[in-house]
Amino acid sequence: MARKQHTRNASGPQGPSQRQLRAGELIRHALVDVLREEEIHDEALVGVSITVTEVRLSPDLKHATCFVEPLGAGVDSAETSGHESEIIKALNAHARFLRGRLGPKLDMKFTPDLKFRHDDSFDAAGRMDRLFNDPRVRADIDAHEDGEDGDDLA
């Protein structure tokens, strides 16, 4: 008689496991320390402060995608976008060095491979903020808060 196989994702795609989230935060904190303590000799990284906003790990914890935002960036312009891409390229070029420095700081069996990406959430939040502050949208929001809309959900 055949045994029934249990699949983990039987109900559809699920988010990261608690283990992935916990390891991601551990790596994020250690990576911040490494970036603060170590001096990386790259022209694109000279005098740049980098914020590590999130680290997402693969299910086997061997690959980490690190979302970073250069401090003071997040303004929509072609000039900062080009500078951000230079910073991301430089971080990816030095990923093996950073991984080597990260290993002793982690209490993990394996130190994951690092891949750096720009965090677009700050740009998206800025766009949403501009939308909410648009006078036409603001009028709709104020009208809804005052109860003039008539669509009370309570």
WOWO-V746556 format. One record per residue. N is the residue number from 1. RES is the residue in one small letter. PHI is phi in radians with two decimals (999 if undefined). D_FIRST is the distance of its C-alpha to the first C-alpha in whole Angstrom. Layout:
n=N res=RES phi=PHI d_first=D_FIRST
n=N res=RES phi=PHI d_first=D_FIRST
This chain:
n=1 res=m phi=999 d_first=0
n=2 res=a phi=-1.31 d_first=4
n=3 res=r phi=-1.50 d_first=6
n=4 res=k phi=-1.35 d_first=9
n=5 res=q phi=-1.50 d_first=12
n=6 res=h phi=-1.68 d_first=16
n=7 res=t phi=-1.83 d_first=19
n=8 res=r phi=-1.25 d_first=22
n=9 res=n phi=-1.82 d_first=24
n=10 res=a phi=-1.14 d_first=22
n=11 res=s phi=-1.60 d_first=25
n=12 res=g phi=1.95 d_first=27
n=13 res=p phi=-1.19 d_first=30
n=14 res=q phi=-2.00 d_first=31
n=15 res=g phi=-1.30 d_first=34
n=16 res=p phi=-1.15 d_first=34
n=17 res=s phi=-1.29 d_first=33
n=18 res=q phi=-1.06 d_first=35
n=19 res=r phi=-1.11 d_first=35
n=20 res=q phi=-1.11 d_first=36
n=21 res=l phi=-1.11 d_first=39
n=22 res=r phi=-1.15 d_first=40
n=23 res=a phi=-1.17 d_first=40
n=24 res=g phi=-1.08 d_first=42
n=25 res=e phi=-1.18 d_first=44
n=26 res=l phi=-1.06 d_first=45
n=27 res=i phi=-1.17 d_first=45
n=28 res=r phi=-1.05 d_first=47
n=29 res=h phi=-1.12 d_first=50
n=30 res=a phi=-1.17 d_first=50
n=31 res=l phi=-1.16 d_first=51
n=32 res=v phi=-1.06 d_first=53
n=33 res=d phi=-1.08 d_first=55
n=34 res=v phi=-1.11 d_first=55
n=35 res=l phi=-1.14 d_first=56
n=36 res=r phi=-1.34 d_first=59
n=37 res=e phi=-1.49 d_first=60
n=38 res=e phi=-1.57 d_first=59
n=39 res=e phi=-1.82 d_first=62
n=40 res=i phi=-1.66 d_first=60
n=41 res=h phi=-1.50 d_first=63
n=42 res=d phi=-2.58 d_first=62
n=43 res=e phi=-1.07 d_first=65
n=44 res=a phi=-1.22 d_first=63
n=45 res=l phi=-1.82 d_first=62
n=46 res=v phi=-1.21 d_first=65
n=47 res=g phi=1.24 d_first=66
n=48 res=v phi=-1.81 d_first=63
n=49 res=s phi=-1.65 d_first=61
n=50 res=i phi=-2.09 d_first=58
n=51 res=t phi=-1.75 d_first=55
n=52 res=v phi=-1.64 d_first=52
n=53 res=t phi=-1.52 d_first=50
n=54 res=e phi=-2.80 d_first=46
n=55 res=v phi=-2.23 d_first=44
n=56 res=r phi=-1.88 d_first=40
n=57 res=l phi=-1.90 d_first=38
n=58 res=s phi=-1.21 d_first=35
n=59 res=p phi=-1.00 d_first=31
n=60 res=d phi=-1.54 d_first=32
n=61 res=l phi=1.10 d_first=35
n=62 res=k phi=-1.79 d_first=37
n=63 res=h phi=-2.31 d_first=39
n=64 res=a phi=-2.12 d_first=41
n=65 res=t phi=-1.79 d_first=43
n=66 res=c phi=-1.80 d_first=46
n=67 res=f phi=-1.62 d_first=48
n=68 res=v phi=-2.22 d_first=52
n=69 res=e phi=-2.38 d_first=55
n=70 res=p phi=-1.11 d_first=58
n=71 res=l phi=-1.09 d_first=61
n=72 res=g phi=1.57 d_first=63
n=73 res=a phi=-1.56 d_first=61
n=74 res=g phi=1.65 d_first=59
n=75 res=v phi=-1.67 d_first=62
n=76 res=d phi=-1.27 d_first=62
n=77 res=s phi=-2.82 d_first=64
n=78 res=a phi=-1.16 d_first=64
n=79 res=e phi=-1.15 d_first=65
n=80 res=t phi=-1.22 d_first=63
n=81 res=s phi=-1.10 d_first=60
n=82 res=g phi=-1.15 d_first=61
n=83 res=h phi=-1.17 d_first=62
n=84 res=e phi=-1.10 d_first=58
n=85 res=s phi=-1.16 d_first=57
n=86 res=e phi=-1.11 d_first=59
n=87 res=i phi=-1.14 d_first=58
n=88 res=i phi=-1.12 d_first=54
n=89 res=k phi=-1.07 d_first=55
n=90 res=a phi=-1.14 d_first=57
n=91 res=l phi=-1.12 d_first=54
n=92 res=n phi=-1.16 d_first=51
n=93 res=a phi=-1.18 d_first=53
n=94 res=h phi=-1.81 d_first=54
n=95 res=a phi=-1.09 d_first=50
n=96 res=r phi=-1.18 d_first=49
n=97 res=f phi=-1.08 d_first=53
n=98 res=l phi=-1.13 d_first=51
n=99 res=r phi=-1.10 d_first=48
n=100 res=g phi=-1.11 d_first=50
n=101 res=r phi=-1.33 d_first=52
n=102 res=l phi=-1.33 d_first=49
n=103 res=g phi=-0.86 d_first=47
n=104 res=p phi=-1.15 d_first=49
n=105 res=k phi=-1.49 d_first=49
n=106 res=l phi=-1.82 d_first=45
n=107 res=d phi=-1.78 d_first=43
n=108 res=m phi=-2.28 d_first=40
n=109 res=k phi=-1.15 d_first=38
n=110 res=f phi=-2.15 d_first=39
n=111 res=t phi=-1.63 d_first=42
n=112 res=p phi=-1.24 d_first=41
n=113 res=d phi=-1.18 d_first=42
n=114 res=l phi=-1.85 d_first=45
n=115 res=k phi=-2.30 d_first=46
n=116 res=f phi=-1.80 d_first=48
n=117 res=r phi=-2.38 d_first=49
n=118 res=h phi=-1.32 d_first=52
n=119 res=d phi=-1.51 d_first=51
n=120 res=d phi=-1.50 d_first=52
n=121 res=s phi=-1.14 d_first=51
n=122 res=f phi=-1.20 d_first=55
n=123 res=d phi=-1.14 d_first=56
n=124 res=a phi=-1.13 d_first=54
n=125 res=a phi=-1.13 d_first=55
n=126 res=g phi=-1.13 d_first=59
n=127 res=r phi=-1.12 d_first=58
n=128 res=m phi=-1.11 d_first=57
n=129 res=d phi=-1.07 d_first=60
n=130 res=r phi=-1.11 d_first=62
n=131 res=l phi=-1.12 d_first=61
n=132 res=f phi=-1.17 d_first=61
n=133 res=n phi=-1.56 d_first=65
n=134 res=d phi=-1.11 d_first=65
n=135 res=p phi=-1.00 d_first=68
n=136 res=r phi=-1.20 d_first=66
n=137 res=v phi=-1.21 d_first=63
n=138 res=r phi=-1.04 d_first=65
n=139 res=a phi=-1.12 d_first=67
n=140 res=d phi=-1.14 d_first=63
n=141 res=i phi=-1.14 d_first=62
n=142 res=d phi=-1.11 d_first=65
n=143 res=a phi=-1.12 d_first=65
n=144 res=h phi=-1.18 d_first=62
n=145 res=e phi=-1.19 d_first=62
n=146 res=d phi=-1.41 d_first=66
n=147 res=g phi=1.52 d_first=64
n=148 res=e phi=-1.35 d_first=65
n=149 res=d phi=-1.24 d_first=62
n=150 res=g phi=1.54 d_first=61
n=151 res=d phi=-1.68 d_first=58
n=152 res=d phi=-1.28 d_first=57
n=153 res=l phi=-1.54 d_first=54
n=154 res=a phi=-1.43 d_first=54
